[in-house]
Amino acid sequence: MIKSMTGYGRAEANEQQRKITVELKSVNHRYLDANIKMPKNLSFFEAPIRNFLKEYMQRGKIDIYISYEDYTQKRVTLKYNREIAREYMGYFQKMSEEFGLENDIRVSGLSRYPEVLTMDEEPLDERELWSFLEPVLREACVKFVESREKEGVHLKEDLLSKLKGLEEKVLLIMERSPQIVREYREKLEAKTKELLGDAQIEESRIAAEVIIYADKICNDEETVRLQSHIKNMEAVLEDESSVGRKMDFIAQEMNREANTILSKANDLEISNLAIDLKTEIEKIREQIQNIE
């Protein structure tokens, strides 16, 4: 099943004392480009998260938003730095003696001096926190892939419809090409009679001229290859793997054949059909850019 590169997934886990939310959004990109936004205290999970994402996606610009809320205060402790407080008091005593001033320091005042009282955050248990984050991340990724697959169904239907229209135009070119040669022969014979009157001209001379003309405008190789590319792309659409790059390459080859048909065209109808081919192929290429 083909997947769109546009996707969205969200999941969260809410326990009594903490909550975590994971949200994924993506747009088109040639490669996998993950932009992770999460709290600083989860930053050590960046590498595992990037590796985790590769299980679910191969291409696209992915924005991952992770929020984590801890409602407890257990992880924060107040620390009393006795040695620093003693140094402050020692200097205050010296200043009092040196300048003859009253040492009016109170406990409340001393506690406000830098580093006397500090707030320390207890280190997180990485293994335990990952066991909390991982299921939420997996659920968000699963929903993200499901949204890509759902959009991929619509892309597939649209591409198959465009390929069918493309094949119809190729068949019209194949039907028209022999008529052009026949019409050229008739015009050549008519022009010859007009110029030479009743004089006879060898049939071989006319045949040789028609062969040269037919060879010049012949597009059999291009139309056959175009049909082959169309069948190949239809088969690729049934592939289960990531097919965006492969289909883009096929579309480039299809465009090359259409360009050749247009350059050989010596007929207004075929020229218009070739232009239509190029237009449809460009539409197909634009849609392919949305496929993973």
N, C-alpha and C positions, 0 to 999 in steps of 0.2 A: 504493500500500500504506500503510495507516495504521500509525502508530508509537506505541508506548507512551511515556510520559514517564519510565518507570523503565528505566534502562539501566546497563550496566557495560562498560568496555573497559580493557585493559591491554596495554602493549607496552614493550619495553626493547631497548637496544642495548649490547653489552658488547665494548669493544675492549681491547687489551692494557693500555692505560694509563688508560682511563676508562670509566665506565658511566653510562648515563642511563635512568631509568624514568619512564613516564607512566601514570597511572591516573585514570580518570574514573568517577564515580558520579552518579546523578541521581534526583531525586524530583519530584513534581508541583509546578508553579508556573504562575501565569498568564502570566508573561513569561520571557524568558531571563535567568537570574540566575547568573552564573559566579563562583565563589569559587576563586581560584587560590592554591595554597600551593606555594612553591618556594624554593630557596636564594636568599639575598640577592644573590649574584653573577649571578643570572639575572633579576633584577627588571626589567632594561631590555627584556625580551621580553614583558612583560605585555600591552601594547597589541597587538602582532602576534598573540599567542596568542588574545586575545579576538576579533579579526577573523577569525582562522583558524577558530574554533569556529562562527561564523555560517554557514560553508559546510555544516556537518553537522547543525545543530540550530536550531530556532526558539523552543522553549519548554522550560521545566523549570529546576529549581534544580540546577546542575551544580557538583560539587566536583571540582577538578582537583589532583592531587598529582604534583609533579615532583621527583624526586631526582636529584642529579648528584654523582658521585664522581670525583675526579681523583687517580690513584695516583702521579703524578709529583711531584717537588719542584722542577721547573724553573721553575715560576711564582713561586717565593718566593726572594728574594735578601736577603743580609745586607748592610747598608749601614753604613759607618763615617763618622760625622760629625766630621771633623777639626777644624773650627772650634769646635764645642761642646766637644770634648775639650781644646783649647788654652785655652779660657776657664776650664774647670774647673781646669786646672793653674796658670793664672795666679792665680786666686783662692786656691788652696791655698798657693802660694808666698807670697803677701801675708799670709795668715793665719799661716804659719810664722814670717815675719819679725816680724810685729806682736806675736805672743804668745810668741815664743821657743820654739816647739815644733818637734819634728823633723817634717819633711815625709816621712811614711812611705807615701805613695801608691805602689802597685804597679800594673802594667798590668792585672792581673786585677781589682783593686779599681776602677780607673777605668772599665773596660768595663761595670761594673754600674750606673753612674750613668745617669739618664734621658737618652734621646736620643743617647747616645754610639754605641751599636750599635742599629740598628732593622731590623725585618723588613719588607721591601717586597714586595708581591704584584704581579707583572707584570700589566698589563691584558689581559683576554681578547680574543681576536679574535672580535668579534661575528658577523661574516659566516660565519666558519668554524664557530663554535659553533652558529649557527642551522642550518647545513647538516647538522649532526649531530643536532640536536633535531627538526627539521621532519619527517623521515621517521618518527621514533618517534611523534611527536604525531599524524601522519596515520594511522598503523597503529592507534593506540589509538582514534581517532575512528571509523575504519571498523568496528572490532570493537564499539564502543559503539553505532553505528547498527544493526548487525546484530542485537544483543541487543534493541534497541528494536523492530525489525521482527518478530523472532520472537515477542515478547510481544504485538505488535500483531495478529498472526494470531489468537491466542487471544481477544483483546478483540473483534475483528471477529466471530468465530463466536458469542461470547456475546451481542453486541448484536443480531445478525441473529436469533438465537433469541428474544430478548426482544421484538424488533419483530414477529416472527411471532405471538407470544402476544398482543401488544397489538392487532394487527389482528383476531385472532379475537374478542377481547372487543368491539371496535367493531362487528363484524358481528352479534354477539349483541344489541347495543343496537339496531342497525338492524332486526333481525328482531322484536324485542320491541315497539318503538314503535307500529306499527300495531295490534297486539293490545291495547295499553292503550286506544287510542281506541275500538276496537270494544267492549271490556269496559265502558268508561265509558258508551257509548250504551245497552248492554243494562241496566246498572244504573239509568240515568236513566229508561228506559222502564218498568222494573219499579217504580221508586219512584213514578213518575207514576201508574201504574195502581193502586198501593196507596193513594195519597192520593185519587185522583179516582174510583176504582171503575170503573163502566162508562162514565163520561163520556169523550168523545173529546177529544184534544188535537191541535192541528195538527202535522203532520209537520214543517212548516217551523220551528216553534218549537224542537222537539227538535234538528233539524239545525243551527239557528243556535247553540244552546247547545253542541253537540258541536264545531262549528267553532271557537268561542271557546276551548274547552278544548284542542283539538288544537293551536291556534296557541300557546297558553300553554306547552305542554310540548314543542313541536316542537324536535328537536335535529338536524334534517337538515343544517343548515349546519355545525354543530360536527363531526358524524361524517364528513362529506365532507372537511372541512379536516383532520381527524385522519388520514384515509386518505392525503390528499395529503402531509402531513408525514412519515408513515411511509415512503411511496415516495421522498420527497426524501432522507430520512436514509439509506435503503438505497443510493441513488445516490451520496450523499456518501461512503459507506464504500468505494466503488470509486475514489475520487479519489486521485491520487498525491501531492497536496500536503498541507500541514499543515491539518487539518480540525477540530481540537478546538474552537476558538471557534465555528465555524459550526454544528457539531452541538449545542453548548450552547445556542445561540440557538434552534435548531429545537425542542429539548427544552422550552425555556421556553414556546414557542408551543403545543406539545402539552399542556403542563400547564394553560395558560389555557383551552383547549377542554374539557379534562376537568372543570375547575372549573365551567364554564358548564353542562355536561351535568348535573353533580351538583346545581347550584342549580335547574335546571328539573325535575329528577326528581320525579315524584309517584307513584312506583311502587317498591316495595321491591327488586324484582329489578334495575331499572335503577340504583337508588342503590348497590346492592352492586357492580354492574359498574363504575360510575363510580369508586367507591372503589378497586376493583382496578386500574382504569386509572391513577389517580394513584399507586398503590403501584408499579406497573411503570415508570411514567415516572420516578419518583424513583430507582429502581434503575438505569435507563438513564442518568440524569443523573450518578449517582455513578460509573458506568463511564466516562462521557465525560470526567470530570475526569482520567482516566489517559491520555487521548489527546493527543498533541502537536498 
